[in-house]
């Protein structure tokens, strides 16, 4: 779908979307259309339960005296409470409503709303951003003939504004963030026979065209570094494990501060290894690389919009397969940090990958902070469902900044407890630690305690367990079904608000 910004309606026969605020207050464009149609909009409102509340919509089909196939009334709620997220969700909901109803175009009328504190250019730009985020589709494997796939009828969305030039300028960096989120969605959606460690690494190399420096370490290099924890996970697969290091150097030359660092779990397919998963739903384990996907999409977003800071993204890429060479329950591996790990369950593999990736990142780059993302535990879905990512951290300031960024972007986090009592649950009888807790309790927390053991002293750290957030089976206002791209918008906001410039 093409998203554009213009100063006039380009497709008058399509759908025209106009806004109504709480109390049935029509926007300027809605008032104009109401007058031209002989009060058709007012009559439709009075004949319905539509009040202009946030999330409400009302279709007026084929109104008289205008070319439009439909006028869509979009409730925005209290104009004084409007935030950019509300605006994005409204635009995404418009796209979701009209994409299959017939017309090829929708014009979204970006009128200033009485009482709204948002600047006009920001308001209109975030309408385009929300429409763009919702427009994403992953349909590359459908064939044109003999397929049950139905392409949407909607082809174009135009945000109509009297300040097109200014709105385009405000939208430009938002489009780069959307492209980063789309890159993550693409990676998460790819099947494992297409996206495996080596091919994922090649996808990362595409970021070099944006100025990102990309290094790829193979098993030989990781072996020389002593990454026994990561390498043990992939030793049952015919696919070679990889560690990808991405650097965006956007800070001013006279700025010599440490970079910020993001680390992602990239298990491109997770069978559970010898601790084999049950077959039901195993096909979804193609997205067990969601953390690595988020880090990669974030790097694309930051480089695309020329973020003014230095950023490191490190992803550990493995395939967890059962075979005669696979890691066994009871094996002991030595991590790059020198700490030893008793592997109790080979399906608790993501933390083994992250252990070495985290140590490598801190040891080499000495970052201001390190945040890791991982589809790490099913237990976090039991705890938080699909509404929040689990946040575990050793730093209150970093945690609060993540919480604020999540609320602003609609990619929410919920801080979970940690402590000595949980840490004791991963005590091993023959090694420095074991990779799962005792008794099957507090699975998400003991996983976080395991990761914390690889955080070098005084490094601010946060772990985001995104197992419930990387994929959705139900569409949301700016997220279609499938890969969500979770993490890109959240971390971009964190960086922009606190660490850039």
Helices and strands as residue ranges (DSSP letters): E 2-6, E 15-21, E 25-26, H 28-36, H 40-46, E 57-61, E 70-75, G 79-81, H 84-98, E 105-109, H 120-135, E 156-160, H 164-189, H 197-205, G 206-210, E 213-217, H 219-225, H 228-234, E 242-249, E 260-270, G 282-287, H 290-304, E 310-320, E 332-334, E 340-342, H 350-365, E 369-374, H 379-384, E 389-393, H 396-409, E 413-415, H 420-423, G 424-426, E 433-434, G 438-440, H 443-452, E 460-465, E 471-472, E 482-483, H 488-498
